[in-house]
Amino acid sequence: MNRSLLVRLLLLLVPVLASGLFLRVYYTPDEPREASLVVAMAAQQNHAMPELGGVTFAEKPPLLYWLGGAVVASVGPSPAASRVPNLLYGLVTAIALALIARRAAGVTAAVVTGVVAVTALQLYDVLIWLATDAPLVAGVALSLAGMYAALTTESSSGRRRGYLMLAAGLGVAFFAKGPAAWMVPGFAYLTVIVLERRWRELLRPQLWLVVPVLALLIGAWVLAVLGRPDGLESLRVLFWYNLVGRAVAVDAPAQFAYASGHLNSPGKYLLELPLYLLPWTALAIAALMRSVKHLREPGATGTAWRLAVGAIVPSTVLLSCAATARGVYYAPPMLGFALMTGLEFGQAARLGEAAGGLAFALTRILTALLALVVGGLAVLLSFAPAVRDTGHVLLGLTALLASLYAVHRALRARGTRERALRDLMLSVCVTLVFVATPLWLNLNPLVSLERSAGEIKRAAAGHPLVLLSPDETTIAMAELYLGHLPVVTTLSSAAVGPGDPEVRYLWLVSDRYRWKASQWLAALGYSARAGSETSPPILLPPEFSASVAETVIERPGGRRYALLVRAPAPVRSP
């Protein structure tokens, strides 16, 4: 990749990623748990597996926690420090795919591919979120770049470098999320081999270099895990309950019964795909529809198209048949959409085609709507009577002006495709940097678990705190923010007796309850109606019938905690 192209991508994408990574508190779901695991990894002696609440967390391999823990160990714990590696994941994703597009269809194709790979809604969400899906996407992108280089390079040394890059990408993907991470690269490679009838490629010695490299890396880690007292059970959780159990229903303990949550539904990914691809939906789907005519193209360009189709179609079919489904699971196949969108643009730019047609018109509209929606939410929060001050007003004005500018650039995207594309990309980047940033800053105090923890700490007033049947997020909150209180996770493990009147019991009332619009408006001061009036009442569990819900702590994200006082009533035998 030439230097000017790299500079362009960095100028566009570093601010986009940085604004989403470093200006947010930990948002639920998942981020508080992942943050606690990162902090624990920075402090623990055995780094083979992370720990949550002193218990081995074996649901995911440790790459996210290794890199995040290294940063936290150097600069201290904070949301920004925990997410520093995400900036690397995002840039690796964009640059790896841009390498493919640059060779196949030119500079314009490379820039488009890199931008779509970071700014398409589902990919953007994954790359700025503290979760294992971010390094997974980076590993898959690196794998695709490596196999493309290996398949389109004539020299033996170039082919060897390509396959070594493939091995590195597969290694990153595995240590991010396990063997399931190889699904998209594996299908993409086999698709190219079958469509191009390159059976001899399977016998190349450079390809088989991948096997010992991966065996060495993965084998060393497996041995390290087996060296732990719970090593065998950890591997069972990872490979059987987590991997197989998400694809098909298996007998598993309640905490590992993944098939009972995130249930799949017929056509889920196809129905939600237009949302995942926003604001590039129309262009990406148009590129997919036109991909059929490109599958027979000779040379490196045809191989790139076949690679993109192979990354999308087989994986979509397999994911649609799995027992569980989440939007983030579809992030790796979306890399194929980013690549083919860039390829289509690159070829059109070479021909000097005008930016016309239904797909381009819809993209202008969707890009403008994205700016309006994000800007509208930012303004709504900034001027809320309950939080209005000089700082919030300035944030709101910034969001408003930036949103209007982004709309202007989107709607004026005409002329040649290359010129129109510059306007569209500028609109999207302005939206994500200058419009979304005020939104993050306004949301932070509303959804912050640190704020909830502060309220809990004040209400506990120094008394010992027992977490009643806590979920992972509650344990993470306690580890991150309640360190100065004597906290235990269950009554059975409590150092204080259940009859101790000094004890306070923190009970998660609901982690699935979501605020209604009326509650949001009330909390922001737009309505005189108190938010608590629209919240369901606290119904204590039977064994706590003699207790009192002294304090209720509620966040808009749906978490409601009750701080109970007095000892639980004795459980009567039947």
C-alpha positions as CSV (number, residue, x, y, z in Angstrom):
1,M,0.0,0.0,0.0
2,N,1.4,3.4,-1.0
3,R,2.1,6.0,1.7
4,S,-0.5,8.5,0.5
5,L,-3.3,6.0,0.6
6,L,-2.3,5.0,4.2
7,V,-2.3,8.6,5.2
8,R,-5.8,9.1,3.8
9,L,-7.2,6.1,5.6
10,L,-5.6,7.2,8.9
11,L,-6.9,10.8,8.6
12,L,-10.4,9.5,8.0
13,L,-10.6,6.5,10.4
14,V,-8.4,7.4,13.4
15,P,-10.8,10.3,14.6
16,V,-13.8,8.1,13.8
17,L,-12.6,5.3,16.0
18,A,-11.0,7.4,18.7
19,S,-14.2,9.4,19.3
20,G,-16.2,6.2,19.9
21,L,-13.5,4.5,21.9
22,F,-12.1,7.1,24.3
23,L,-15.1,9.4,25.1
24,R,-17.5,6.8,26.5
25,V,-17.9,5.2,29.9
26,Y,-18.6,1.4,30.0
27,Y,-22.0,0.7,28.5
28,T,-24.1,-2.4,29.2
29,P,-24.3,-5.1,28.1
30,D,-20.9,-6.8,28.3
31,E,-18.5,-3.9,28.6
32,P,-18.4,-3.7,32.4
33,R,-17.7,-7.5,32.5
34,E,-15.0,-7.3,29.9
35,A,-13.4,-4.3,31.7
36,S,-13.3,-6.2,34.9
37,L,-11.6,-9.1,33.2
38,V,-9.1,-6.8,31.6
39,V,-8.2,-5.2,35.0
40,A,-8.0,-8.7,36.6
41,M,-5.7,-9.9,33.9
42,A,-3.4,-7.0,34.5
43,A,-3.1,-8.0,38.2
44,Q,-3.1,-11.8,38.2
45,Q,-0.1,-14.0,38.1
46,N,-1.3,-16.8,35.8
47,H,-2.3,-15.2,32.4
48,A,-3.6,-18.4,30.7
49,M,-7.2,-17.5,31.5
50,P,-8.9,-14.4,32.9
51,E,-10.8,-14.3,36.1
52,L,-14.1,-12.7,37.2
53,G,-14.8,-12.4,40.9
54,G,-11.9,-14.7,41.6
55,V,-13.4,-17.5,39.3
56,T,-11.9,-18.5,36.0
57,F,-13.8,-17.0,33.0
58,A,-13.5,-19.7,30.3
59,E,-16.1,-18.5,27.8
60,K,-13.6,-16.8,25.5
61,P,-9.9,-17.1,24.8
62,P,-7.7,-14.4,26.4
63,L,-6.4,-12.2,23.6
64,L,-8.7,-9.2,24.4
65,Y,-7.6,-9.5,28.1
66,W,-3.9,-9.9,27.3
67,L,-3.6,-6.7,25.2
68,G,-6.1,-4.7,27.3
69,G,-4.4,-5.9,30.5
70,A,-1.0,-4.9,29.2
71,V,-2.2,-1.3,28.6
72,V,-4.0,-1.1,32.0
73,A,-0.9,-2.4,33.8
74,S,1.1,0.4,32.2
75,V,-1.3,3.4,32.6
76,G,-3.9,2.3,35.1
77,P,-7.5,1.2,34.7
78,S,-10.0,3.4,32.8
79,P,-12.5,3.0,30.0
80,A,-10.0,4.7,27.6
81,A,-7.1,2.5,28.6
82,S,-9.1,-0.7,28.3
83,R,-10.1,0.2,24.8
84,V,-6.7,1.3,23.4
85,P,-6.2,-2.1,21.6
86,N,-9.5,-1.5,19.8
87,L,-7.9,1.3,17.9
88,L,-5.4,-1.2,16.6
89,Y,-8.1,-3.7,15.8
90,G,-10.0,-1.2,13.7
91,L,-7.0,0.0,11.8
92,V,-5.8,-3.5,11.1
93,T,-9.3,-4.3,9.8
94,A,-9.5,-1.4,7.4
95,I,-5.9,-1.6,6.2
96,A,-6.0,-5.4,5.6
97,L,-9.1,-5.2,3.4
98,A,-7.8,-2.0,1.7
99,L,-4.7,-4.0,0.7
100,I,-6.9,-6.5,-1.2
101,A,-9.0,-3.7,-2.9
102,R,-5.9,-1.7,-3.8
103,R,-4.4,-4.5,-5.8
104,A,-7.6,-5.6,-7.3
105,A,-9.3,-2.3,-8.3
106,G,-7.1,0.7,-7.4
107,V,-6.9,3.5,-4.8
108,T,-10.5,4.5,-4.8
109,A,-11.6,0.9,-4.2
110,A,-9.1,0.7,-1.2
111,V,-10.4,3.9,0.4
112,V,-14.0,2.9,0.1
113,T,-13.3,-0.6,1.4
114,G,-11.5,0.7,4.4
115,V,-14.1,3.3,5.3
116,V,-17.1,0.9,4.9
117,A,-15.3,-1.7,7.0
118,V,-15.2,0.7,9.9
119,T,-18.3,2.9,9.5
120,A,-21.0,0.3,8.5
121,L,-23.2,0.3,11.6
122,Q,-22.7,-3.2,12.8
123,L,-18.9,-3.1,12.2
124,Y,-18.6,0.3,13.8
125,D,-20.5,-1.0,16.9
126,V,-18.2,-4.0,17.1
127,L,-14.9,-2.1,16.7
128,I,-15.7,0.6,19.4
129,W,-17.1,-2.0,21.8
130,L,-15.0,-3.6,24.5
131,A,-15.7,-7.2,23.5
132,T,-14.0,-10.1,21.9
133,D,-15.7,-9.4,18.5
134,A,-13.3,-6.5,17.8
135,P,-10.1,-8.6,17.7
136,L,-12.1,-11.3,15.9
137,V,-12.9,-9.0,13.0
138,A,-9.3,-7.8,12.8
139,G,-8.1,-11.4,12.7
140,V,-10.5,-12.4,10.0
141,A,-9.6,-9.3,7.9
142,L,-5.9,-10.1,8.3
143,S,-6.6,-13.7,7.2
144,L,-8.5,-12.6,4.1
145,A,-5.6,-10.3,3.1
146,G,-3.1,-13.1,3.6
147,M,-4.9,-15.7,1.6
148,Y,-5.5,-13.1,-1.2
149,A,-1.8,-12.3,-1.4
150,A,-1.0,-16.0,-1.4
151,L,-3.5,-16.8,-4.2
152,T,-2.5,-13.9,-6.5
153,T,1.3,-13.8,-6.1
154,E,3.5,-15.6,-8.5
155,S,6.7,-15.6,-6.6
156,S,7.4,-18.3,-4.0
157,S,8.6,-15.7,-1.4
158,G,5.4,-13.7,-1.9
159,R,3.3,-16.7,-1.6
160,R,5.1,-17.7,1.6
161,R,4.6,-14.2,3.1
162,G,0.9,-14.4,2.2
163,Y,0.4,-17.7,3.9
164,L,2.3,-16.5,7.0
165,M,-0.1,-13.5,7.1
166,L,-2.9,-16.0,6.9
167,A,-1.5,-17.9,9.8
168,A,-1.2,-14.7,11.9
169,G,-4.7,-13.7,11.1
170,L,-6.1,-17.2,12.0
171,G,-4.1,-17.1,15.2
172,V,-5.5,-13.7,16.2
173,A,-9.0,-14.8,15.3
174,F,-8.7,-18.0,17.4
175,F,-7.3,-16.3,20.5
176,A,-10.1,-13.7,20.1
177,K,-13.1,-16.1,20.0
178,G,-12.0,-19.8,19.4
179,P,-12.2,-22.1,16.5
180,A,-15.5,-20.6,15.3
181,A,-13.5,-17.6,14.2
182,W,-12.1,-19.7,11.3
183,M,-15.5,-20.1,9.7
184,V,-15.4,-17.0,7.4
185,P,-11.8,-17.4,6.3
186,G,-12.2,-21.1,5.7
187,F,-15.3,-20.7,3.6
188,A,-13.8,-17.8,1.7
189,Y,-10.6,-19.8,0.8
190,L,-12.6,-22.9,-0.2
191,T,-14.9,-20.8,-2.4
192,V,-11.9,-19.4,-4.3
193,I,-10.4,-22.9,-4.7
194,V,-13.6,-24.4,-6.0
195,L,-14.6,-21.6,-8.3
196,E,-11.1,-21.3,-9.8
197,R,-10.5,-25.1,-9.7
198,R,-7.1,-24.6,-8.1
199,W,-6.9,-28.0,-6.4
200,R,-3.1,-27.9,-6.6
201,E,-3.1,-25.0,-4.3
202,L,-4.0,-27.4,-1.5
203,L,-0.7,-29.2,-2.0
204,R,1.6,-26.2,-1.8
205,P,4.2,-26.4,1.0
206,Q,3.7,-22.7,1.8
207,L,0.1,-23.5,2.7
208,W,1.1,-26.2,5.1
209,L,3.4,-23.9,6.9
210,V,0.2,-22.6,8.5
211,V,-0.5,-25.8,10.3
212,P,2.7,-26.0,12.5
213,V,2.6,-22.2,13.2
214,L,-1.0,-22.5,14.5
215,A,-0.3,-25.8,16.3
216,L,2.7,-24.2,18.1
217,L,0.8,-21.1,19.2
218,I,-2.5,-22.9,20.2
219,G,-0.7,-25.9,21.7
220,A,1.4,-23.8,24.0
221,W,-1.7,-22.0,25.3
222,V,-3.7,-25.2,25.8
223,L,-0.8,-26.6,27.8
224,A,-0.7,-23.5,30.0
225,V,-4.5,-23.8,30.6
226,L,-4.1,-27.5,31.5
227,G,-1.5,-26.4,34.1
228,R,-4.2,-24.7,36.0
229,P,-6.3,-26.6,38.6
230,D,-9.5,-26.1,36.6
231,G,-7.8,-26.3,33.2
232,L,-9.7,-29.3,31.9
233,E,-13.0,-27.9,32.9
234,S,-12.1,-24.5,31.3
235,L,-11.4,-26.2,28.0
236,R,-14.7,-28.0,28.2
237,V,-16.5,-24.8,28.8
238,L,-14.8,-23.1,25.9
239,F,-14.9,-25.7,23.3
240,W,-18.0,-27.7,24.2
241,Y,-20.5,-25.5,26.0
242,N,-19.5,-22.2,24.3
243,L,-18.6,-23.3,20.8
244,V,-20.8,-26.3,20.2
245,G,-23.5,-25.1,22.5
246,R,-24.1,-21.9,20.6
247,A,-24.5,-23.8,17.3
248,V,-26.7,-26.6,18.6
249,A,-28.5,-27.3,21.9
250,V,-26.3,-29.4,24.3
251,D,-26.8,-30.5,27.9
252,A,-25.0,-27.9,30.0
253,P,-25.2,-26.3,33.4
254,A,-27.6,-23.3,33.6
255,Q,-24.8,-20.7,33.5
256,F,-23.5,-22.3,30.2
257,A,-26.9,-23.0,28.6
258,Y,-26.3,-20.5,25.7
259,A,-29.0,-22.1,23.5
260,S,-31.7,-20.8,26.0
261,G,-30.7,-17.2,25.3
262,H,-30.1,-15.2,22.1
263,L,-32.3,-17.7,20.3
264,N,-32.2,-17.7,16.5
265,S,-35.3,-17.0,14.4
266,P,-35.9,-17.7,10.8
267,G,-34.4,-15.2,8.5
268,K,-33.0,-13.0,11.3
269,Y,-29.8,-12.0,9.6
270,L,-31.4,-11.4,6.2
271,L,-34.1,-9.2,7.8
272,E,-31.7,-7.2,9.9
273,L,-28.9,-7.0,7.2
274,P,-30.2,-3.6,5.9
275,L,-29.7,-2.2,9.4
276,Y,-26.2,-3.7,9.8
277,L,-25.0,-2.1,6.6
278,L,-26.3,1.5,7.3
279,P,-25.6,4.0,5.8
280,W,-24.1,1.9,2.9
281,T,-27.0,-0.5,2.7
282,A,-28.1,0.3,-0.9
283,L,-24.6,0.4,-2.4
284,A,-23.6,-2.8,-0.6
285,I,-26.7,-4.8,-1.6
286,A,-26.4,-3.4,-5.2
287,A,-22.7,-4.6,-5.3
288,L,-23.9,-8.1,-4.0
289,M,-26.5,-8.3,-6.8
290,R,-23.9,-7.4,-9.4
291,S,-21.3,-9.8,-8.0
292,V,-22.6,-12.7,-10.1
293,K,-21.2,-11.1,-13.3
294,H,-17.8,-10.5,-11.6
295,L,-17.3,-14.1,-10.4
296,R,-15.9,-15.1,-13.9
297,E,-13.5,-12.2,-14.2
298,P,-9.9,-13.3,-14.7
299,G,-6.9,-12.3,-12.6
300,A,-6.6,-10.7,-9.3
301,T,-9.9,-8.7,-9.6
302,G,-11.9,-11.9,-10.1
303,T,-10.2,-13.5,-7.2
304,A,-11.1,-10.6,-4.9
305,W,-14.8,-10.8,-5.9
306,R,-14.8,-14.5,-5.3
307,L,-13.2,-14.0,-1.9
308,A,-15.8,-11.5,-0.9
309,V,-18.7,-13.7,-2.0
310,G,-17.1,-16.7,-0.2
311,A,-16.9,-14.6,3.0
312,I,-20.6,-13.8,2.8
313,V,-22.8,-16.5,1.4
314,P,-21.7,-19.8,3.1
315,S,-21.3,-18.1,6.5
316,T,-24.8,-16.5,6.2
317,V,-26.3,-19.9,5.6
318,L,-24.5,-21.5,8.5
319,L,-25.2,-18.7,11.0
320,S,-28.9,-18.8,9.9
321,C,-29.1,-22.4,10.9
322,A,-27.4,-22.0,14.3
323,A,-29.3,-22.3,17.6
324,T,-28.2,-18.8,18.8
325,A,-28.0,-15.5,16.9
326,R,-26.8,-12.0,17.7
327,G,-26.1,-9.1,15.4
328,V,-22.4,-9.1,16.4
329,Y,-22.1,-12.7,15.2
330,Y,-22.6,-11.4,11.7
331,A,-19.7,-8.9,11.8
332,P,-17.1,-11.1,10.1
333,P,-19.2,-11.9,7.0
334,M,-19.9,-8.1,6.7
335,L,-16.2,-7.7,5.7
336,G,-17.2,-9.3,2.4
337,F,-19.7,-6.6,1.9
338,A,-17.1,-3.9,2.6
339,L,-14.7,-5.4,0.1
340,M,-17.2,-5.9,-2.7
341,T,-18.6,-2.3,-2.2
342,G,-15.1,-1.0,-2.6
343,L,-14.4,-3.2,-5.7
344,E,-17.6,-1.9,-7.4
345,F,-16.6,1.7,-6.7
346,G,-13.1,1.1,-7.9
347,Q,-14.2,-0.2,-11.2
348,A,-16.8,2.6,-11.7
349,A,-14.2,5.2,-10.9
350,R,-11.8,3.9,-13.5
351,L,-14.6,4.3,-16.1
352,G,-15.5,7.8,-14.8
353,E,-19.1,6.8,-14.3
354,A,-21.5,9.3,-12.9
355,A,-23.0,8.8,-9.4
356,G,-26.5,8.0,-10.5
357,G,-29.1,5.3,-10.0
358,L,-31.4,4.3,-7.2
359,A,-28.6,2.8,-5.0
360,F,-26.7,6.1,-4.9
361,A,-29.9,8.2,-4.3
362,L,-30.9,5.9,-1.4
363,T,-27.4,6.2,0.1
364,R,-27.5,10.0,0.0
365,I,-30.8,9.8,1.8
366,L,-29.7,7.2,4.4
367,T,-26.5,9.2,5.1
368,A,-28.4,12.4,5.7
369,L,-30.9,10.6,7.9
370,L,-28.1,9.1,10.0
371,A,-26.8,12.6,10.6
372,L,-30.2,13.9,11.5
373,V,-31.1,11.1,13.9
374,V,-27.8,11.1,15.8
375,G,-27.8,14.9,15.8
376,G,-31.4,15.0,17.0
377,L,-30.7,12.7,19.9
378,A,-27.6,14.7,20.9
379,V,-29.6,18.0,20.9
380,L,-32.5,16.4,22.8
381,L,-30.1,15.3,25.6
382,S,-28.1,18.5,25.5
383,F,-31.0,20.9,26.0
384,A,-32.9,18.6,28.5
385,P,-34.1,20.8,31.5
386,A,-32.7,18.3,34.0
387,V,-29.1,18.6,32.7
388,R,-29.1,21.9,30.9
389,D,-26.0,24.0,31.6
390,T,-23.5,25.9,29.5
391,G,-21.4,22.8,28.7
392,H,-24.4,20.8,27.6
393,V,-25.8,23.7,25.5
394,L,-22.4,24.0,23.7
395,L,-22.4,20.3,23.1
396,G,-25.9,20.5,21.6
397,L,-25.0,23.4,19.4
398,T,-21.9,21.6,18.2
399,A,-24.0,18.5,17.3
400,L,-26.6,20.6,15.6
401,L,-24.2,22.5,13.4
402,A,-22.2,19.4,12.5
403,S,-25.4,17.5,11.8
404,L,-26.6,20.2,9.4
405,Y,-23.2,20.2,7.6
406,A,-23.2,16.4,7.3
407,V,-26.7,16.5,5.8
408,H,-25.5,19.2,3.3
409,R,-22.5,17.1,2.2
410,A,-24.7,14.0,1.8
411,L,-27.4,15.6,-0.3
412,R,-24.9,17.3,-2.6
413,A,-23.1,14.0,-3.4
414,R,-23.3,14.2,-7.2
415,G,-21.1,14.3,-10.2
416,T,-18.6,11.5,-10.8
417,R,-18.7,8.6,-8.5
418,E,-15.3,9.5,-7.0
419,R,-16.4,13.0,-6.2
420,A,-19.8,11.9,-4.8
421,L,-18.1,9.3,-2.8
422,R,-15.8,11.9,-1.1
423,D,-18.9,13.8,-0.1
424,L,-20.6,10.7,1.3
425,M,-17.6,9.6,3.3
426,L,-17.0,13.1,4.7
427,S,-20.7,13.2,5.8
428,V,-20.4,9.9,7.6
429,C,-17.1,10.7,9.3
430,V,-18.4,14.2,10.4
431,T,-21.5,12.4,11.9
432,L,-19.4,9.9,13.8
433,V,-16.8,12.3,15.1
434,F,-18.6,15.7,15.6
435,V,-22.2,14.6,16.0
436,A,-21.9,11.3,17.9
437,T,-19.3,12.7,20.3
438,P,-21.8,15.1,22.0
439,L,-24.2,12.2,22.1
440,W,-21.7,10.0,24.0
441,L,-20.8,12.8,26.4
442,N,-24.4,13.4,27.2
443,L,-25.3,9.7,27.6
444,N,-22.3,9.0,29.9
445,P,-23.8,10.2,33.2
446,L,-27.2,8.7,32.4
447,V,-26.0,5.1,31.8
448,S,-22.9,5.0,33.9
449,L,-22.5,2.0,36.2
450,E,-19.9,4.0,38.1
451,R,-22.7,6.5,39.0
452,S,-24.8,3.5,40.2
453,A,-22.0,2.2,42.2
454,G,-21.5,5.6,43.9
455,E,-25.2,5.7,44.9
456,I,-24.9,2.1,46.2
457,K,-21.8,3.0,48.2
458,R,-23.4,6.1,49.8
459,A,-26.6,4.1,50.6
460,A,-24.5,1.2,52.1
461,A,-22.8,3.8,54.4
462,G,-19.8,1.6,55.1
463,H,-21.8,-1.5,56.0
464,P,-20.8,-4.9,54.6
465,L,-22.5,-5.6,51.3
466,V,-23.7,-9.0,50.0
467,L,-24.6,-9.4,46.4
468,L,-27.6,-11.7,46.0
469,S,-27.3,-14.1,43.1
470,P,-25.4,-11.5,41.1
471,D,-25.0,-11.6,37.3
472,E,-21.6,-11.0,35.7
473,T,-22.2,-7.2,35.3
474,T,-23.0,-6.8,38.9
475,I,-19.9,-8.7,39.9
476,A,-17.9,-6.5,37.5
477,M,-19.4,-3.3,39.0
478,A,-18.4,-4.4,42.4
479,E,-14.9,-5.2,41.4
480,L,-14.4,-2.0,39.4
481,Y,-16.1,0.5,41.7
482,L,-16.9,-0.9,45.1
483,G,-13.5,-2.0,46.2
484,H,-13.5,-0.1,49.5
485,L,-16.5,-1.9,50.8
486,P,-16.4,-5.5,52.2
487,V,-18.3,-7.2,49.3
488,V,-19.2,-10.9,49.1
489,T,-21.1,-12.5,46.3
490,T,-23.5,-14.9,48.0
491,L,-24.9,-15.5,51.4
492,S,-23.2,-18.9,51.6
493,S,-19.8,-17.3,51.1
494,A,-20.4,-14.3,53.3
495,A,-18.0,-13.6,56.1
496,V,-20.9,-12.0,58.0
497,G,-23.8,-14.1,59.2
498,P,-27.2,-13.8,57.5
499,G,-28.6,-12.6,60.8
500,D,-26.2,-9.6,61.1
501,P,-28.4,-6.4,61.1
502,E,-25.5,-4.4,59.8
503,V,-25.4,-6.2,56.4
504,R,-26.9,-4.6,53.3
505,Y,-28.1,-6.9,50.5
506,L,-27.7,-5.7,46.9
507,W,-30.3,-7.4,44.7
508,L,-30.5,-7.1,40.9
509,V,-34.3,-6.6,40.4
510,S,-34.1,-6.8,36.6
511,D,-31.4,-6.6,34.0
512,R,-33.9,-6.8,31.1
513,Y,-36.3,-4.1,32.0
514,R,-36.1,-1.1,29.6
515,W,-37.2,2.4,30.2
516,K,-40.2,3.6,28.3
517,A,-40.0,6.9,26.4
518,S,-42.1,8.6,29.1
519,Q,-39.4,7.6,31.7
520,W,-36.6,9.0,29.5
521,L,-38.5,12.3,29.1
522,A,-39.3,12.5,32.8
523,A,-35.7,11.8,33.8
524,L,-34.5,14.5,31.4
525,G,-37.0,17.0,32.7
526,Y,-39.2,17.2,29.6
527,S,-42.1,15.8,31.5
528,A,-43.4,16.5,35.0
529,R,-44.2,12.8,35.5
530,A,-41.7,11.1,37.8
531,G,-39.8,8.3,36.3
532,S,-40.3,6.1,39.3
533,E,-44.1,6.2,38.8
534,T,-43.8,4.3,35.6
535,S,-41.4,1.7,36.9
536,P,-42.8,-1.6,38.1
537,P,-42.9,-2.1,41.9
538,I,-40.2,-4.0,43.7
539,L,-41.4,-7.5,44.6
540,L,-39.1,-9.0,47.1
541,P,-38.2,-12.7,47.0
542,P,-40.0,-14.9,49.6
543,E,-36.9,-15.5,51.7
544,F,-36.6,-11.7,52.1
545,S,-40.2,-11.0,53.0
546,A,-39.2,-9.5,56.3
547,S,-36.7,-7.1,54.7
548,V,-37.1,-3.6,53.4
549,A,-36.0,-2.2,50.1
550,E,-34.2,0.8,51.6
551,T,-32.9,2.3,48.3
552,V,-33.7,1.6,44.6
553,I,-31.0,2.5,42.1
554,E,-32.1,2.6,38.5
555,R,-30.3,3.3,35.2
556,P,-31.9,3.9,31.8
557,G,-30.1,0.9,30.4
558,G,-32.5,-1.3,32.2
559,R,-30.6,-2.3,35.4
560,R,-32.6,-1.9,38.7
561,Y,-31.0,-2.6,42.0
562,A,-32.6,-2.7,45.4
563,L,-30.6,-2.3,48.6
564,L,-32.2,-4.4,51.2
565,V,-31.8,-4.0,55.0
566,R,-32.5,-6.4,57.8
567,A,-31.8,-10.0,57.7
568,P,-33.7,-12.4,55.4
569,A,-36.5,-14.3,56.9
570,P,-35.7,-17.9,57.8
571,V,-36.8,-20.4,55.1
572,R,-39.5,-22.6,56.7
573,S,-39.4,-26.3,55.9
574,P,-42.6,-27.7,54.3
